[in-house]
Amino acid sequence: MQFTYKTNGVCSTTITIDVIDDIVQSVKFTGGCNGNLQGISSLVKGMSVDEVISKLENIRCGFKNTSCPDQLARALKQYREE
């Protein structure tokens, strides 16, 4: 299932995520720090939704209360709830 999450409080504006059988198949950030976000996308590919959430939630960017990795975790938590 592919879905798009609108981010909040970070430089990226959206995250498009493809999940099949609870495994992250792909992640694409729009905006943000391109190289870092490509790295995150590559690292989480093949991981379970729960593993990505546990590794990335509550990461902060500078003085912000969130980060692009945290927004990815929030997107996957929302996916879980639906």
mmCIF file of the N, C-alpha and C atoms, coordinates in Angstrom:
data_MODEL
# 
_entry.id   MODEL 
# 
loop_
_atom_site.group_PDB 
_atom_site.id 
_atom_site.type_symbol 
_atom_site.label_atom_id 
_atom_site.label_alt_id 
_atom_site.label_comp_id 
_atom_site.label_asym_id 
_atom_site.label_entity_id 
_atom_site.label_seq_id 
_atom_site.pdbx_PDB_ins_code 
_atom_site.Cartn_x 
_atom_site.Cartn_y 
_atom_site.Cartn_z 
_atom_site.occupancy 
_atom_site.B_iso_or_equiv 
_atom_site.pdbx_formal_charge 
_atom_site.auth_seq_id 
_atom_site.auth_comp_id 
_atom_site.auth_asym_id 
_atom_site.auth_atom_id 
_atom_site.pdbx_PDB_model_num 
ATOM 1   N N  . MET A 1 1  ? 0.838  -1.166 0.000  1.00 0.00 ? 1  MET A N  1 
ATOM 2   C CA . MET A 1 1  ? 0.000  0.000  0.000  1.00 0.00 ? 1  MET A CA 1 
ATOM 3   C C  . MET A 1 1  ? 0.887  1.234  0.000  1.00 0.00 ? 1  MET A C  1 
ATOM 4   N N  . GLN A 1 2  ? 0.623  2.134  -0.897 1.00 0.00 ? 2  GLN A N  1 
ATOM 5   C CA . GLN A 1 2  ? 1.376  3.384  -0.955 1.00 0.00 ? 2  GLN A CA 1 
ATOM 6   C C  . GLN A 1 2  ? 0.515  4.505  -0.383 1.00 0.00 ? 2  GLN A C  1 
ATOM 7   N N  . PHE A 1 3  ? 1.142  5.356  0.423  1.00 0.00 ? 3  PHE A N  1 
ATOM 8   C CA . PHE A 1 3  ? 0.422  6.494  0.979  1.00 0.00 ? 3  PHE A CA 1 
ATOM 9   C C  . PHE A 1 3  ? 1.376  7.668  1.118  1.00 0.00 ? 3  PHE A C  1 
ATOM 10  N N  . THR A 1 4  ? 0.799  8.864  1.208  1.00 0.00 ? 4  THR A N  1 
ATOM 11  C CA . THR A 1 4  ? 1.584  10.084 1.347  1.00 0.00 ? 4  THR A CA 1 
ATOM 12  C C  . THR A 1 4  ? 1.205  10.762 2.658  1.00 0.00 ? 4  THR A C  1 
ATOM 13  N N  . TYR A 1 5  ? 2.213  11.180 3.387  1.00 0.00 ? 5  TYR A N  1 
ATOM 14  C CA . TYR A 1 5  ? 2.044  11.829 4.689  1.00 0.00 ? 5  TYR A CA 1 
ATOM 15  C C  . TYR A 1 5  ? 2.540  13.261 4.579  1.00 0.00 ? 5  TYR A C  1 
ATOM 16  N N  . LYS A 1 6  ? 1.716  14.218 5.011  1.00 0.00 ? 6  LYS A N  1 
ATOM 17  C CA . LYS A 1 6  ? 2.121  15.620 5.025  1.00 0.00 ? 6  LYS A CA 1 
ATOM 18  C C  . LYS A 1 6  ? 2.854  15.882 6.329  1.00 0.00 ? 6  LYS A C  1 
ATOM 19  N N  . THR A 1 7  ? 4.102  16.292 6.213  1.00 0.00 ? 7  THR A N  1 
ATOM 20  C CA . THR A 1 7  ? 4.927  16.508 7.395  1.00 0.00 ? 7  THR A CA 1 
ATOM 21  C C  . THR A 1 7  ? 4.557  17.814 8.100  1.00 0.00 ? 7  THR A C  1 
ATOM 22  N N  . ASN A 1 8  ? 5.046  17.952 9.320  1.00 0.00 ? 8  ASN A N  1 
ATOM 23  C CA . ASN A 1 8  ? 4.775  19.130 10.123 1.00 0.00 ? 8  ASN A CA 1 
ATOM 24  C C  . ASN A 1 8  ? 6.028  19.493 10.925 1.00 0.00 ? 8  ASN A C  1 
ATOM 25  N N  . GLY A 1 9  ? 6.481  20.742 10.792 1.00 0.00 ? 9  GLY A N  1 
ATOM 26  C CA . GLY A 1 9  ? 7.589  21.219 11.610 1.00 0.00 ? 9  GLY A CA 1 
ATOM 27  C C  . GLY A 1 9  ? 8.979  20.890 11.107 1.00 0.00 ? 9  GLY A C  1 
ATOM 28  N N  . VAL A 1 10 ? 9.082  20.423 9.861  1.00 0.00 ? 10 VAL A N  1 
ATOM 29  C CA . VAL A 1 10 ? 10.394 20.083 9.288  1.00 0.00 ? 10 VAL A CA 1 
ATOM 30  C C  . VAL A 1 10 ? 10.522 20.684 7.895  1.00 0.00 ? 10 VAL A C  1 
ATOM 31  N N  . CYS A 1 11 ? 11.710 20.593 7.320  1.00 0.00 ? 11 CYS A N  1 
ATOM 32  C CA . CYS A 1 11 ? 11.968 21.164 5.997  1.00 0.00 ? 11 CYS A CA 1 
ATOM 33  C C  . CYS A 1 11 ? 11.290 20.385 4.874  1.00 0.00 ? 11 CYS A C  1 
ATOM 34  N N  . SER A 1 12 ? 11.210 19.069 5.005  1.00 0.00 ? 12 SER A N  1 
ATOM 35  C CA . SER A 1 12 ? 10.511 18.298 3.970  1.00 0.00 ? 12 SER A CA 1 
ATOM 36  C C  . SER A 1 12 ? 9.016  18.583 4.081  1.00 0.00 ? 12 SER A C  1 
ATOM 37  N N  . THR A 1 13 ? 8.304  18.435 2.973  1.00 0.00 ? 13 THR A N  1 
ATOM 38  C CA . THR A 1 13 ? 6.878  18.761 2.968  1.00 0.00 ? 13 THR A CA 1 
ATOM 39  C C  . THR A 1 13 ? 5.983  17.526 2.968  1.00 0.00 ? 13 THR A C  1 
ATOM 40  N N  . THR A 1 14 ? 6.435  16.466 2.323  1.00 0.00 ? 14 THR A N  1 
ATOM 41  C CA . THR A 1 14 ? 5.669  15.217 2.300  1.00 0.00 ? 14 THR A CA 1 
ATOM 42  C C  . THR A 1 14 ? 6.613  14.019 2.297  1.00 0.00 ? 14 THR A C  1 
ATOM 43  N N  . ILE A 1 15 ? 6.056  12.880 2.702  1.00 0.00 ? 15 ILE A N  1 
ATOM 44  C CA . ILE A 1 15 ? 6.776  11.607 2.632  1.00 0.00 ? 15 ILE A CA 1 
ATOM 45  C C  . ILE A 1 15 ? 5.842  10.624 1.944  1.00 0.00 ? 15 ILE A C  1 
ATOM 46  N N  . THR A 1 16 ? 6.316  10.000 0.876  1.00 0.00 ? 16 THR A N  1 
ATOM 47  C CA . THR A 1 16 ? 5.554  8.961  0.194  1.00 0.00 ? 16 THR A CA 1 
ATOM 48  C C  . THR A 1 16 ? 6.174  7.623  0.564  1.00 0.00 ? 16 THR A C  1 
ATOM 49  N N  . ILE A 1 17 ? 5.343  6.740  1.092  1.00 0.00 ? 17 ILE A N  1 
ATOM 50  C CA . ILE A 1 17 ? 5.827  5.474  1.643  1.00 0.00 ? 17 ILE A CA 1 
ATOM 51  C C  . ILE A 1 17 ? 5.063  4.326  0.996  1.00 0.00 ? 17 ILE A C  1 
ATOM 52  N N  . ASP A 1 18 ? 5.785  3.267  0.660  1.00 0.00 ? 18 ASP A N  1 
ATOM 53  C CA . ASP A 1 18 ? 5.176  2.057  0.114  1.00 0.00 ? 18 ASP A CA 1 
ATOM 54  C C  . ASP A 1 18 ? 5.456  0.918  1.088  1.00 0.00 ? 18 ASP A C  1 
ATOM 55  N N  . VAL A 1 19 ? 4.393  0.307  1.605  1.00 0.00 ? 19 VAL A N  1 
ATOM 56  C CA . VAL A 1 19 ? 4.516  -0.795 2.563  1.00 0.00 ? 19 VAL A CA 1 
ATOM 57  C C  . VAL A 1 19 ? 3.753  -1.993 2.015  1.00 0.00 ? 19 VAL A C  1 
ATOM 58  N N  . ILE A 1 20 ? 4.403  -3.142 2.001  1.00 0.00 ? 20 ILE A N  1 
ATOM 59  C CA . ILE A 1 20 ? 3.760  -4.388 1.594  1.00 0.00 ? 20 ILE A CA 1 
ATOM 60  C C  . ILE A 1 20 ? 4.045  -5.432 2.662  1.00 0.00 ? 20 ILE A C  1 
ATOM 61  N N  . ASP A 1 21 ? 2.994  -6.068 3.158  1.00 0.00 ? 21 ASP A N  1 
ATOM 62  C CA . ASP A 1 21 ? 3.116  -7.107 4.189  1.00 0.00 ? 21 ASP A CA 1 
ATOM 63  C C  . ASP A 1 21 ? 3.945  -6.633 5.377  1.00 0.00 ? 21 ASP A C  1 
ATOM 64  N N  . ASP A 1 22 ? 3.688  -5.402 5.814  1.00 0.00 ? 22 ASP A N  1 
ATOM 65  C CA . ASP A 1 22 ? 4.333  -4.813 6.991  1.00 0.00 ? 22 ASP A CA 1 
ATOM 66  C C  . ASP A 1 22 ? 5.825  -4.517 6.796  1.00 0.00 ? 22 ASP A C  1 
ATOM 67  N N  . ILE A 1 23 ? 6.297  -4.552 5.561  1.00 0.00 ? 23 ILE A N  1 
ATOM 68  C CA . ILE A 1 23 ? 7.701  -4.264 5.248  1.00 0.00 ? 23 ILE A CA 1 
ATOM 69  C C  . ILE A 1 23 ? 7.763  -3.008 4.397  1.00 0.00 ? 23 ILE A C  1 
ATOM 70  N N  . VAL A 1 24 ? 8.634  -2.082 4.788  1.00 0.00 ? 24 VAL A N  1 
ATOM 71  C CA . VAL A 1 24 ? 8.808  -0.838 4.037  1.00 0.00 ? 24 VAL A CA 1 
ATOM 72  C C  . VAL A 1 24 ? 9.521  -1.169 2.727  1.00 0.00 ? 24 VAL A C  1 
ATOM 73  N N  . GLN A 1 25 ? 8.857  -0.867 1.618  1.00 0.00 ? 25 GLN A N  1 
ATOM 74  C CA . GLN A 1 25 ? 9.422  -1.127 0.293  1.00 0.00 ? 25 GLN A CA 1 
ATOM 75  C C  . GLN A 1 25 ? 10.181 0.080  -0.246 1.00 0.00 ? 25 GLN A C  1 
ATOM 76  N N  . SER A 1 26 ? 9.653  1.283  0.020  1.00 0.00 ? 26 SER A N  1 
ATOM 77  C CA . SER A 1 26 ? 10.320 2.502  -0.437 1.00 0.00 ? 26 SER A CA 1 
ATOM 78  C C  . SER A 1 26 ? 9.813  3.697  0.356  1.00 0.00 ? 26 SER A C  1 
ATOM 79  N N  . VAL A 1 27 ? 10.666 4.714  0.441  1.00 0.00 ? 27 VAL A N  1 
ATOM 80  C CA . VAL A 1 27 ? 10.341 5.974  1.097  1.00 0.00 ? 27 VAL A CA 1 
ATOM 81  C C  . VAL A 1 27 ? 10.904 7.090  0.234  1.00 0.00 ? 27 VAL A C  1 
ATOM 82  N N  . LYS A 1 28 ? 10.081 8.117  -0.030 1.00 0.00 ? 28 LYS A N  1 
ATOM 83  C CA . LYS A 1 28 ? 10.546 9.266  -0.807 1.00 0.00 ? 28 LYS A CA 1 
ATOM 84  C C  . LYS A 1 28 ? 10.101 10.541 -0.099 1.00 0.00 ? 28 LYS A C  1 
ATOM 85  N N  . PHE A 1 29 ? 11.083 11.329 0.301  1.00 0.00 ? 29 PHE A N  1 
ATOM 86  C CA . PHE A 1 29 ? 10.828 12.619 0.918  1.00 0.00 ? 29 PHE A CA 1 
ATOM 87  C C  . PHE A 1 29 ? 10.787 13.687 -0.166 1.00 0.00 ? 29 PHE A C  1 
ATOM 88  N N  . THR A 1 30 ? 9.894  14.653 -0.027 1.00 0.00 ? 30 THR A N  1 
ATOM 89  C CA . THR A 1 30 ? 9.862  15.822 -0.895 1.00 0.00 ? 30 THR A CA 1 
ATOM 90  C C  . THR A 1 30 ? 10.380 16.996 -0.084 1.00 0.00 ? 30 THR A C  1 
ATOM 91  N N  . GLY A 1 31 ? 11.446 17.628 -0.570 1.00 0.00 ? 31 GLY A N  1 
ATOM 92  C CA . GLY A 1 31 ? 12.084 18.717 0.170  1.00 0.00 ? 31 GLY A CA 1 
ATOM 93  C C  . GLY A 1 31 ? 13.026 18.158 1.227  1.00 0.00 ? 31 GLY A C  1 
ATOM 94  N N  . GLY A 1 32 ? 13.589 19.057 2.005  1.00 0.00 ? 32 GLY A N  1 
ATOM 95  C CA . GLY A 1 32 ? 14.502 18.637 3.074  1.00 0.00 ? 32 GLY A CA 1 
ATOM 96  C C  . GLY A 1 32 ? 15.927 18.466 2.587  1.00 0.00 ? 32 GLY A C  1 
ATOM 97  N N  . CYS A 1 33 ? 16.743 17.863 3.418  1.00 0.00 ? 33 CYS A N  1 
ATOM 98  C CA . CYS A 1 33 ? 18.172 17.642 3.137  1.00 0.00 ? 33 CYS A CA 1 
ATOM 99  C C  . CYS A 1 33 ? 18.324 16.392 2.272  1.00 0.00 ? 33 CYS A C  1 
ATOM 100 N N  . ASN A 1 34 ? 18.435 16.596 0.980  1.00 0.00 ? 34 ASN A N  1 
ATOM 101 C CA . ASN A 1 34 ? 18.349 15.524 -0.004 1.00 0.00 ? 34 ASN A CA 1 
ATOM 102 C C  . ASN A 1 34 ? 19.251 14.328 0.299  1.00 0.00 ? 34 ASN A C  1 
ATOM 103 N N  . GLY A 1 35 ? 20.513 14.562 0.538  1.00 0.00 ? 35 GLY A N  1 
ATOM 104 C CA . GLY A 1 35 ? 21.437 13.439 0.756  1.00 0.00 ? 35 GLY A CA 1 
ATOM 105 C C  . GLY A 1 35 ? 21.095 12.636 1.999  1.00 0.00 ? 35 GLY A C  1 
ATOM 106 N N  . ASN A 1 36 ? 20.836 13.325 3.104  1.00 0.00 ? 36 ASN A N  1 
ATOM 107 C CA . ASN A 1 36 ? 20.494 12.630 4.348  1.00 0.00 ? 36 ASN A CA 1 
ATOM 108 C C  . ASN A 1 36 ? 19.198 11.838 4.199  1.00 0.00 ? 36 ASN A C  1 
ATOM 109 N N  . LEU A 1 37 ? 18.225 12.428 3.536  1.00 0.00 ? 37 LEU A N  1 
ATOM 110 C CA . LEU A 1 37 ? 16.934 11.754 3.400  1.00 0.00 ? 37 LEU A CA 1 
ATOM 111 C C  . LEU A 1 37 ? 17.007 10.577 2.437  1.00 0.00 ? 37 LEU A C  1 
ATOM 112 N N  . GLN A 1 38 ? 17.864 10.661 1.438  1.00 0.00 ? 38 GLN A N  1 
ATOM 113 C CA . GLN A 1 38 ? 18.091 9.497  0.573  1.00 0.00 ? 38 GLN A CA 1 
ATOM 114 C C  . GLN A 1 38 ? 18.725 8.373  1.380  1.00 0.00 ? 38 GLN A C  1 
ATOM 115 N N  . GLY A 1 39 ? 19.644 8.747  2.272  1.00 0.00 ? 39 GLY A N  1 
ATOM 116 C CA . GLY A 1 39 ? 20.291 7.753  3.133  1.00 0.00 ? 39 GLY A CA 1 
ATOM 117 C C  . GLY A 1 39 ? 19.294 7.065  4.044  1.00 0.00 ? 39 GLY A C  1 
ATOM 118 N N  . ILE A 1 40 ? 18.438 7.844  4.696  1.00 0.00 ? 40 ILE A N  1 
ATOM 119 C CA . ILE A 1 40 ? 17.414 7.272  5.562  1.00 0.00 ? 40 ILE A CA 1 
ATOM 120 C C  . ILE A 1 40 ? 16.504 6.346  4.759  1.00 0.00 ? 40 ILE A C  1 
ATOM 121 N N  . SER A 1 41 ? 16.080 6.809  3.591  1.00 0.00 ? 41 SER A N  1 
ATOM 122 C CA . SER A 1 41 ? 15.200 5.998  2.743  1.00 0.00 ? 41 SER A CA 1 
ATOM 123 C C  . SER A 1 41 ? 15.842 4.668  2.388  1.00 0.00 ? 41 SER A C  1 
ATOM 124 N N  . SER A 1 42 ? 17.118 4.697  2.077  1.00 0.00 ? 42 SER A N  1 
ATOM 125 C CA . SER A 1 42 ? 17.841 3.480  1.721  1.00 0.00 ? 42 SER A CA 1 
ATOM 126 C C  . SER A 1 42 ? 17.985 2.548  2.928  1.00 0.00 ? 42 SER A C  1 
ATOM 127 N N  . LEU A 1 43 ? 18.263 3.117  4.092  1.00 0.00 ? 43 LEU A N  1 
ATOM 128 C CA . LEU A 1 43 ? 18.470 2.302  5.291  1.00 0.00 ? 43 LEU A CA 1 
ATOM 129 C C  . LEU A 1 43 ? 17.197 1.607  5.773  1.00 0.00 ? 43 LEU A C  1 
ATOM 130 N N  . VAL A 1 44 ? 16.042 2.258  5.630  1.00 0.00 ? 44 VAL A N  1 
ATOM 131 C CA . VAL A 1 44 ? 14.804 1.649  6.142  1.00 0.00 ? 44 VAL A CA 1 
ATOM 132 C C  . VAL A 1 44 ? 14.165 0.677  5.155  1.00 0.00 ? 44 VAL A C  1 
ATOM 133 N N  . LYS A 1 45 ? 14.605 0.692  3.915  1.00 0.00 ? 45 LYS A N  1 
ATOM 134 C CA . LYS A 1 45 ? 14.050 -0.236 2.921  1.00 0.00 ? 45 LYS A CA 1 
ATOM 135 C C  . LYS A 1 45 ? 14.274 -1.675 3.383  1.00 0.00 ? 45 LYS A C  1 
ATOM 136 N N  . GLY A 1 46 ? 13.203 -2.454 3.411  1.00 0.00 ? 46 GLY A N  1 
ATOM 137 C CA . GLY A 1 46 ? 13.288 -3.847 3.835  1.00 0.00 ? 46 GLY A CA 1 
ATOM 138 C C  . GLY A 1 46 ? 13.054 -4.060 5.323  1.00 0.00 ? 46 GLY A C  1 
ATOM 139 N N  . MET A 1 47 ? 12.928 -2.984 6.082  1.00 0.00 ? 47 MET A N  1 
ATOM 140 C CA . MET A 1 47 ? 12.673 -3.099 7.516  1.00 0.00 ? 47 MET A CA 1 
ATOM 141 C C  . MET A 1 47 ? 11.177 -3.201 7.780  1.00 0.00 ? 47 MET A C  1 
ATOM 142 N N  . SER A 1 48 ? 10.822 -3.799 8.909  1.00 0.00 ? 48 SER A N  1 
ATOM 143 C CA . SER A 1 48 ? 9.416  -3.847 9.294  1.00 0.00 ? 48 SER A CA 1 
ATOM 144 C C  . SER A 1 48 ? 8.984  -2.461 9.763  1.00 0.00 ? 48 SER A C  1 
ATOM 145 N N  . VAL A 1 49 ? 7.695  -2.205 9.671  1.00 0.00 ? 49 VAL A N  1 
ATOM 146 C CA . VAL A 1 49 ? 7.136  -0.932 10.109 1.00 0.00 ? 49 VAL A CA 1 
ATOM 147 C C  . VAL A 1 49 ? 7.497  -0.681 11.574 1.00 0.00 ? 49 VAL A C  1 
ATOM 148 N N  . ASP A 1 50 ? 7.344  -1.689 12.430 1.00 0.00 ? 50 ASP A N  1 
ATOM 149 C CA . ASP A 1 50 ? 7.629  -1.516 13.855 1.00 0.00 ? 50 ASP A CA 1 
ATOM 150 C C  . ASP A 1 50 ? 9.098  -1.209 14.112 1.00 0.00 ? 50 ASP A C  1 
ATOM 151 N N  . GLU A 1 51 ? 9.989  -1.829 13.361 1.00 0.00 ? 51 GLU A N  1 
ATOM 152 C CA . GLU A 1 51 ? 11.423 -1.582 13.539 1.00 0.00 ? 51 GLU A CA 1 
ATOM 153 C C  . GLU A 1 51 ? 11.778 -0.149 13.165 1.00 0.00 ? 51 GLU A C  1 
ATOM 154 N N  . VAL A 1 52 ? 11.213 0.352  12.069 1.00 0.00 ? 52 VAL A N  1 
ATOM 155 C CA . VAL A 1 52 ? 11.473 1.736  11.658 1.00 0.00 ? 52 VAL A CA 1 
ATOM 156 C C  . VAL A 1 52 ? 10.961 2.693  12.725 1.00 0.00 ? 52 VAL A C  1 
ATOM 157 N N  . ILE A 1 53 ? 9.755  2.452  13.216 1.00 0.00 ? 53 ILE A N  1 
ATOM 158 C CA . ILE A 1 53 ? 9.191  3.318  14.259 1.00 0.00 ? 53 ILE A CA 1 
ATOM 159 C C  . ILE A 1 53 ? 10.087 3.320  15.484 1.00 0.00 ? 53 ILE A C  1 
ATOM 160 N N  . SER A 1 54 ? 10.512 2.155  15.940 1.00 0.00 ? 54 SER A N  1 
ATOM 161 C CA . SER A 1 54 ? 11.306 2.076  17.170 1.00 0.00 ? 54 SER A CA 1 
ATOM 162 C C  . SER A 1 54 ? 12.671 2.743  17.032 1.00 0.00 ? 54 SER A C  1 
ATOM 163 N N  . LYS A 1 55 ? 13.235 2.733  15.842 1.00 0.00 ? 55 LYS A N  1 
ATOM 164 C CA . LYS A 1 55 ? 14.555 3.339  15.636 1.00 0.00 ? 55 LYS A CA 1 
ATOM 165 C C  . LYS A 1 55 ? 14.499 4.844  15.402 1.00 0.00 ? 55 LYS A C  1 
ATOM 166 N N  . LEU A 1 56 ? 13.405 5.347  14.823 1.00 0.00 ? 56 LEU A N  1 
ATOM 167 C CA . LEU A 1 56 ? 13.392 6.747  14.391 1.00 0.00 ? 56 LEU A CA 1 
ATOM 168 C C  . LEU A 1 56 ? 12.519 7.681  15.210 1.00 0.00 ? 56 LEU A C  1 
ATOM 169 N N  . GLU A 1 57 ? 11.569 7.156  15.988 1.00 0.00 ? 57 GLU A N  1 
ATOM 170 C CA . GLU A 1 57 ? 10.685 8.077  16.694 1.00 0.00 ? 57 GLU A CA 1 
ATOM 171 C C  . GLU A 1 57 ? 11.446 8.855  17.766 1.00 0.00 ? 57 GLU A C  1 
ATOM 172 N N  . ASN A 1 58 ? 11.015 10.083 17.961 1.00 0.00 ? 58 ASN A N  1 
ATOM 173 C CA . ASN A 1 58 ? 11.552 11.009 18.965 1.00 0.00 ? 58 ASN A CA 1 
ATOM 174 C C  . ASN A 1 58 ? 12.936 11.571 18.646 1.00 0.00 ? 58 ASN A C  1 
ATOM 175 N N  . ILE A 1 59 ? 13.436 11.381 17.436 1.00 0.00 ? 59 ILE A N  1 
ATOM 176 C CA . ILE A 1 59 ? 14.677 12.035 17.030 1.00 0.00 ? 59 ILE A CA 1 
ATOM 177 C C  . ILE A 1 59 ? 14.344 13.498 16.761 1.00 0.00 ? 59 ILE A C  1 
ATOM 178 N N  . ARG A 1 60 ? 15.189 14.389 17.220 1.00 0.00 ? 60 ARG A N  1 
ATOM 179 C CA . ARG A 1 60 ? 14.960 15.820 17.034 1.00 0.00 ? 60 ARG A CA 1 
ATOM 180 C C  . ARG A 1 60 ? 16.004 16.400 16.098 1.00 0.00 ? 60 ARG A C  1 
ATOM 181 N N  . CYS A 1 61 ? 15.625 17.488 15.433 1.00 0.00 ? 61 CYS A N  1 
ATOM 182 C CA . CYS A 1 61 ? 16.527 18.219 14.543 1.00 0.00 ? 61 CYS A CA 1 
ATOM 183 C C  . CYS A 1 61 ? 16.781 19.581 15.177 1.00 0.00 ? 61 CYS A C  1 
ATOM 184 N N  . GLY A 1 62 ? 17.985 19.789 15.682 1.00 0.00 ? 62 GLY A N  1 
ATOM 185 C CA . GLY A 1 62 ? 18.308 21.060 16.322 1.00 0.00 ? 62 GLY A CA 1 
ATOM 186 C C  . GLY A 1 62 ? 17.368 21.336 17.477 1.00 0.00 ? 62 GLY A C  1 
ATOM 187 N N  . PHE A 1 63 ? 16.768 22.521 17.474 1.00 0.00 ? 63 PHE A N  1 
ATOM 188 C CA . PHE A 1 63 ? 15.858 22.914 18.542 1.00 0.00 ? 63 PHE A CA 1 
ATOM 189 C C  . PHE A 1 63 ? 14.402 22.544 18.249 1.00 0.00 ? 63 PHE A C  1 
ATOM 190 N N  . LYS A 1 64 ? 14.165 21.883 17.132 1.00 0.00 ? 64 LYS A N  1 
ATOM 191 C CA . LYS A 1 64 ? 12.803 21.478 16.779 1.00 0.00 ? 64 LYS A CA 1 
ATOM 192 C C  . LYS A 1 64 ? 12.377 20.288 17.643 1.00 0.00 ? 64 LYS A C  1 
ATOM 193 N N  . ASN A 1 65 ? 11.075 20.138 17.822 1.00 0.00 ? 65 ASN A N  1 
ATOM 194 C CA . ASN A 1 65 ? 10.553 19.013 18.590 1.00 0.00 ? 65 ASN A CA 1 
ATOM 195 C C  . ASN A 1 65 ? 10.413 17.743 17.763 1.00 0.00 ? 65 ASN A C  1 
ATOM 196 N N  . THR A 1 66 ? 10.819 17.813 16.512 1.00 0.00 ? 66 THR A N  1 
ATOM 197 C CA . THR A 1 66 ? 10.689 16.682 15.607 1.00 0.00 ? 66 THR A CA 1 
ATOM 198 C C  . THR A 1 66 ? 11.838 16.721 14.603 1.00 0.00 ? 66 THR A C  1 
ATOM 199 N N  . SER A 1 67 ? 11.828 15.809 13.667 1.00 0.00 ? 67 SER A N  1 
ATOM 200 C CA . SER A 1 67 ? 12.830 15.741 12.595 1.00 0.00 ? 67 SER A CA 1 
ATOM 201 C C  . SER A 1 67 ? 12.206 14.970 11.443 1.00 0.00 ? 67 SER A C  1 
ATOM 202 N N  . CYS A 1 68 ? 12.876 14.918 10.328 1.00 0.00 ? 68 CYS A N  1 
ATOM 203 C CA . CYS A 1 68 ? 12.364 14.125 9.209  1.00 0.00 ? 68 CYS A CA 1 
ATOM 204 C C  . CYS A 1 68 ? 12.285 12.640 9.570  1.00 0.00 ? 68 CYS A C  1 
ATOM 205 N N  . PRO A 1 69 ? 13.294 12.065 10.259 1.00 0.00 ? 69 PRO A N  1 
ATOM 206 C CA . PRO A 1 69 ? 13.143 10.667 10.674 1.00 0.00 ? 69 PRO A CA 1 
ATOM 207 C C  . PRO A 1 69 ? 11.953 10.470 11.623 1.00 0.00 ? 69 PRO A C  1 
ATOM 208 N N  . ASP A 1 70 ? 11.766 11.401 12.561 1.00 0.00 ? 70 ASP A N  1 
ATOM 209 C CA . ASP A 1 70 ? 10.627 11.320 13.479 1.00 0.00 ? 70 ASP A CA 1 
ATOM 210 C C  . ASP A 1 70 ? 9.316  11.434 12.712 1.00 0.00 ? 70 ASP A C  1 
ATOM 211 N N  . GLN A 1 71 ? 9.271  12.281 11.700 1.00 0.00 ? 71 GLN A N  1 
ATOM 212 C CA . GLN A 1 71 ? 8.059  12.410 10.886 1.00 0.00 ? 71 GLN A CA 1 
ATOM 213 C C  . GLN A 1 71 ? 7.771  11.106 10.144 1.00 0.00 ? 71 GLN A C  1 
ATOM 214 N N  . LEU A 1 72 ? 8.803  10.409 9.703  1.00 0.00 ? 72 LEU A N  1 
ATOM 215 C CA . LEU A 1 72 ? 8.612  9.108  9.069  1.00 0.00 ? 72 LEU A CA 1 
ATOM 216 C C  . LEU A 1 72 ? 8.011  8.126  10.070 1.00 0.00 ? 72 LEU A C  1 
ATOM 217 N N  . ALA A 1 73 ? 8.522  8.126  11.294 1.00 0.00 ? 73 ALA A N  1 
ATOM 218 C CA . ALA A 1 73 ? 7.964  7.255  12.334 1.00 0.00 ? 73 ALA A CA 1 
ATOM 219 C C  . ALA A 1 73 ? 6.500  7.606  12.596 1.00 0.00 ? 73 ALA A C  1 
ATOM 220 N N  . ARG A 1 74 ? 6.187  8.902  12.657 1.00 0.00 ? 74 ARG A N  1 
ATOM 221 C CA . ARG A 1 74 ? 4.798  9.324  12.880 1.00 0.00 ? 74 ARG A CA 1 
ATOM 222 C C  . ARG A 1 74 ? 3.900  8.893  11.726 1.00 0.00 ? 74 ARG A C  1 
ATOM 223 N N  . ALA A 1 75 ? 4.416  8.988  10.513 1.00 0.00 ? 75 ALA A N  1 
ATOM 224 C CA . ALA A 1 75 ? 3.639  8.554  9.344  1.00 0.00 ? 75 ALA A CA 1 
ATOM 225 C C  . ALA A 1 75 ? 3.324  7.068  9.440  1.00 0.00 ? 75 ALA A C  1 
ATOM 226 N N  . LEU A 1 76 ? 4.303  6.278  9.834  1.00 0.00 ? 76 LEU A N  1 
ATOM 227 C CA . LEU A 1 76 ? 4.096  4.830  9.944  1.00 0.00 ? 76 LEU A CA 1 
ATOM 228 C C  . LEU A 1 76 ? 3.171  4.490  11.105 1.00 0.00 ? 76 LEU A C  1 
ATOM 229 N N  . LYS A 1 77 ? 3.213  5.267  12.183 1.00 0.00 ? 77 LYS A N  1 
ATOM 230 C CA . LYS A 1 77 ? 2.272  5.051  13.287 1.00 0.00 ? 77 LYS A CA 1 
ATOM 231 C C  . LYS A 1 77 ? 0.849  5.346  12.830 1.00 0.00 ? 77 LYS A C  1 
ATOM 232 N N  . GLN A 1 78 ? 0.691  6.404  12.047 1.00 0.00 ? 78 GLN A N  1 
ATOM 233 C CA . GLN A 1 78 ? -0.627 6.718  11.501 1.00 0.00 ? 78 GLN A CA 1 
ATOM 234 C C  . GLN A 1 78 ? -1.105 5.591  10.579 1.00 0.00 ? 78 GLN A C  1 
ATOM 235 N N  . TYR A 1 79 ? -0.194 5.070  9.763  1.00 0.00 ? 79 TYR A N  1 
ATOM 236 C CA . TYR A 1 79 ? -0.507 3.930  8.895  1.00 0.00 ? 79 TYR A CA 1 
ATOM 237 C C  . TYR A 1 79 ? -1.003 2.749  9.731  1.00 0.00 ? 79 TYR A C  1 
ATOM 238 N N  . ARG A 1 80 ? -0.334 2.489  10.838 1.00 0.00 ? 80 ARG A N  1 
ATOM 239 C CA . ARG A 1 80 ? -0.702 1.406  11.738 1.00 0.00 ? 80 ARG A CA 1 
ATOM 240 C C  . ARG A 1 80 ? -2.134 1.558  12.258 1.00 0.00 ? 80 ARG A C  1 
ATOM 241 N N  . GLU A 1 81 ? -2.505 2.813  12.565 1.00 0.00 ? 81 GLU A N  1 
ATOM 242 C CA . GLU A 1 81 ? -3.818 3.075  13.143 1.00 0.00 ? 81 GLU A CA 1 
ATOM 243 C C  . GLU A 1 81 ? -4.948 2.955  12.135 1.00 0.00 ? 81 GLU A C  1 
ATOM 244 N N  . GLU A 1 82 ? -4.626 3.070  10.855 1.00 0.00 ? 82 GLU A N  1 
ATOM 245 C CA . GLU A 1 82 ? -5.691 3.028  9.820  1.00 0.00 ? 82 GLU A CA 1 
ATOM 246 C C  . GLU A 1 82 ? -5.976 1.664  9.310  1.00 0.00 ? 82 GLU A C  1 
# 
